[in-house]
Amino acid sequence: MKKSLLALAVLTAVSGVASAQSSVTLYGKVDLGLTLDSGSSSGKSVRLDSGVTGGSRIGFKGVEDLGGGMKAAFQLETGFCADSAAGVSSNGATVPNFCTGSNAFMGRQAHGDLTGAFGAISAGRQYSLGFNNLSTIDPFGTGFAGQVNNIVDPSGIRLNNSVTYSTPNIGGITASAEVAFGEQTGNWQANRETGAGLTYASGPAYAGFTFYDVANASGNGAARKNYLLGGTYDFGIIKLHALVQKSTGPSSLDVLDMMGGVTIPVAGGQVLASYIHHNDRTLSDKDAQQVGVGYLYPLSKRTSVYMAFARINNEHGAAFTVGNATATGTGDKAFNLGVVHNF
């Protein structure tokens, strides 16, 4: 009897250790905000957007300890429209889709990872290095009306068929490289996307440089190249944000974008503000400037209320609109008011 009890205790202990070596986490976000657009020749727009600060989503993360310092992991994440059935066909008609990443199953992210002393390898559908860098630097985190990517090209956002490698973090420095295959038979370079990055993150400081290149449909040249350099520094009473991005391509693309911003703790929340200058250096000279301001107030660790306003000044035929994380917007001015819950 004693031996049986001892065996049962050992089995229970081993089982507990084994289960502790792997885990799966369910997470998500529900974001609903009132958006008022104006400054369009079509008139004003008043609507409820799902995902103003970042797309409403539900996802799963898993990790397994393989031993010897190696771990296998995965992430599966799908978007949804909390305000409607956007993207769902009804009687043969498709409702306009304002939700990010499409409503395809796990359409936001779906990738597998392997990490160890060698660094990290990730493959599947995942955020580009350039977009991660942009989101880290932008005071609005590429959301709200004030998001930097209303004007600045986001470098691919999510890349299909992609493989990313990152070195181990050494003194806060990480180097990364990525390739997203176009998968065209007979021309493997067509629509191929490549990128590289070097970031530093330690204490209150962050700095990042990323390069992004998307090949044209023929595979014999670049449709676009982005070079992004920027960073943030948190002084406690104020956090500074700054970036510059050069975008080049065929003769019709030569752009220099610059952004300066701040995050300021105020009354238990955060004031967000930025100014962006888009300098079109081609003969068309379609310049633009954007000013954005917002306030984010946490009601709890998971729930916050927010408001934001942004305005774009388009010049010489430029046609940028003020959007948010899931909507492109309809005019050159927009106001957001909403609540976001993370779980």
N, C-alpha and C positions, 0 to 999 in steps of 0.2 A: 504493500500500500504506500509506504514511504517512497519507494522507488518510482511508483507511478506518479505520485504527487511531484516528485523532483523532476521527472521527465516532462510533466505538463508545465511546470514553472519555467524550465529551460526553453521549451518550445514557444511559450508565450513571450519570453524575453527576446528570443531570436526573431519571432514574427514582428515584434514591436520595432526592433532595430531595422528590419527589412523594409517595413512600411515607412519608417522615418527617412529612408534613403530616396524615396520618390514621393511626389505630391502633384496634385492637379488643383488649380485655383480657378474659380469662376469669378469674373469681374465684369464691370460694365459702366455705362454712363447714360443718363437721361437728361437731355438739355432741351428746354423749351423757351423760346424768346420771341417777344413781339418786335417786329422789324418795320420801320417806317422809312421808305425810300422816297427821294424827291430829286429834282434836277434833271428829269428825263423828258424828252419831247412828247412821250406818251402819257405823261402825267404822274401822279403820285401812286405809290403802292403801299398797302397796309396788309401785312400777313403774319402768320405764326410760323416761325422756322424751327425745325428740329436740328439742334447742333450748332448754335451760334458760336460758342467757344470752342467746340470740337464735336465731331459727329456723334450722335447718339449711337451706342454700340453695346454688344454683348460678346464676351470672348472667354477663351479658356487658355490658361498657361500651365505647362507641365514641365517638371524637371526630374531627372533620375541620376543619382550618384553612381557612376560606373566604377569608382575606385581609382586609386592612383592619381587623384586630382582631376580626373576627367568627369564631365557631366554631359548628358544628353538632354535637350529641351525642345519644346515646341510652343507655338502660339497660333491659335486659330481665332479670328475676330471678324464678326459680321456687323454691318451697319443696319440700322432700321430707322424708319421715319416715325417719330413719336407723335407727330401731329396729323398724319394721314396714311393712306395706303399708296403713297407715291411709288411709281415704278411697277405697280401691280396692274395687269391687264384686266379690264372689265368690259364685257360685251364687245370685245375686239378693239377697244380704245385704250391706249396707254396713258395713264395719268402722268403729268410732268414730274420728274424726279429731282427734288432738291436735296436729296441725301447723299453724303459723300461716299465715295468708294463703290458706288452702285449697290443695288440690293441683291446681287448675286451671293449665294451662300458662301460665307467666309470671304466676302469680296474686299474687305479692308486689308487684312493680313492673313497669311497662311504660310508659315515657314518652320523648318526644323533647324536646330542648332547643335553644335558640338564645341565644348569649351575645355580648356586644359592649360598646361604650362606653355603650350605653343601659341595660345591666343584663343580666338573664337572664329568659327566658320558658320555661316548661316545661309540657307538656300530656300528659295520659294518666292512668294510675293511679299515684299517688305519695303519700308521707307528707304529712300535714297539717302546717301551721305549728305548731299547738299541740302535736302529738306530738313534733316535732323539738325544740321548746323544753323539753318535759317530759323527754325522753331525755337532753338535754344537762345538765340540772340534777340529775337523780336520781343519787345515788352508784352505784346498781346499774344505771344505764343502761336502765331499764324491762325488766330481766331478773332472774334469780335469784328465790329465795323472797322477798327483801326489796324487790321492785320497788314503786315508788310507786303504780302503776296497779292494784294490788290494791284500793285504796280510792279513789284520785283518778281521775276520769273523764279518759281520754286524748285527748279531742277528735278523735274520728274515725279515728285511726291512719292508714289508707290511704284516699284518696278516689278514687272512680271518676269518669271524665268531668270531670276537673279541669284548670284552667288557673291557673298561679301566675306572678306577676311579682315580681322582686326588683330593687331599685335597685343601682347600683354601690356597693361598699364605700368609704365616705368616713370616714377616721379611725377605722375600726373599727365604724362604724354602718351597718346595713343595714335598709331598710324593705321589707316584702313584703305582698302581697295575694293572695288565692286565691278561686276560686269553683268549686264542683263542681255541675254541672247535674243536676237530678233527671230531666230528659228525659221528662217526662210531657206528651203531646200535649194542648193546650188549657189547660194550667196549668203554665207553665214555672217557677213558684215552688215547686211542691210538692216536698218532700224536698230542696230545694236547700240546699247547704252553703256558707257563706262564712266567710272569716277574714282576719285581718290581723296583722302582727307588726312589732315594732321590736326589734332586737337590737344589743348592743355586745359585741365580742370583741377584746381587745387584751392581749397579754402574759398575766399571770396572772388577768385579770378577765374574767368573762362576765356579762352581764345581759340578760334578755329579757322582753318583754311581748307576749302574744298574746291575740287575741280569736277565738272560734269560735262560730258560730251555725248550727244546723241547723233548717230549717223543718219544720213538721208536714206530714202527708200531704195536707192540704187547701190548703196554701200560704197560709193566712191568719193565720199566727202562728208563733212560735218554739217548737219542741219542747224545745230546750235552748240555753242560752248559757253559755259558759265565759270567764272573765277570769283569765288566769294571769300572775303576776309573780314572777320569781325570778332567781337567779344563783348563781355560784360564785366563789371566790377562792382561788388556790393560793399558800400561803405557803412551799411547799417541804417543810417538815416536817409540814404538815397542809393539806388542802384542805377548805374549808367549802362547804356546799350549803344553800340555803334557798329555799322557795317558798310562795306563798299563792295559792289559786284559789277564786274565787266562782262557783258554778253556780246558775243560775236557770232557771225555766221556768213551766209551769202552777202552780197553787196548791200542788201536792204536791211542788214542788222548790225548795228554798232551802238551799244547802249552802255552808259555808266549810271548805276543806281547808287544812291547814298542814303543812309538812314541814321538818325540820332534819336535816342529815346531815354526815358527815365521810368523807374518804378519807385514810388514813394509811399511808405507806410503812413496811413492817415486814419484816425478814429477806428482802429481795429481792423481796417481793411487796407486795400492798396489802390493808389491812384496810378493809372497807366497812361503814358503819353508818348507820342513819337511824331517826327517830321521826316518825310521822305521826298527826295528830289530825283526825278527820272530825267536823265539827260540823253535825248536822242541825238546822236552825233552824225546822222545821215542828212541828206539834203532836205528830207521831209521835216526835220526838226520838230517832231511831235513830242514836245516836253510835257511834263506834268509834275505837280506837287500835291502831296497829301498831308493833312494834319489830322491826327486822331487823339482822342482822350477818352478814358474810361475809368470805372470804379468797380472793384470786386470786393464784396463783403462776405466773409464766411459766417454762416449761421451755426455751423458745426464743423467737424473735421471732414465731413463728406458733402455737405450742402452749402452752396453759396448763391447769393443774388448778385446780379451785375447790371451795369448800364454802360453804354458806349456810344460815341458819336464820331463820325469821320466825314471829311469833305475833301474832294479832289478838284484841283484847278487844272483842267485840260487846256493845252495850247496847240494851235496850228493843226487842228483836226484830230488830236489824240482823243481816244474814246474809252478811257478807263472808267470803270464803275466801282462803287463801294459795295463790296459783298461781305461775307463772313465765312466761317469754316465750311459751310455746306451750301451757300447760295452765292451766285456771282453778282447779284444786285442789279438794279434797273436804272439807277441814276448816279449823279456825282455827289450825293449826300445821303447818309443813312444814320438812323438811331436805333439802338437795341436796348431792350429791357427784358430781363428774364431770370430764370433760376436753373441751376445745374446741380444734379445729384450724382455722386460717384459711389459705386458699391463694389 
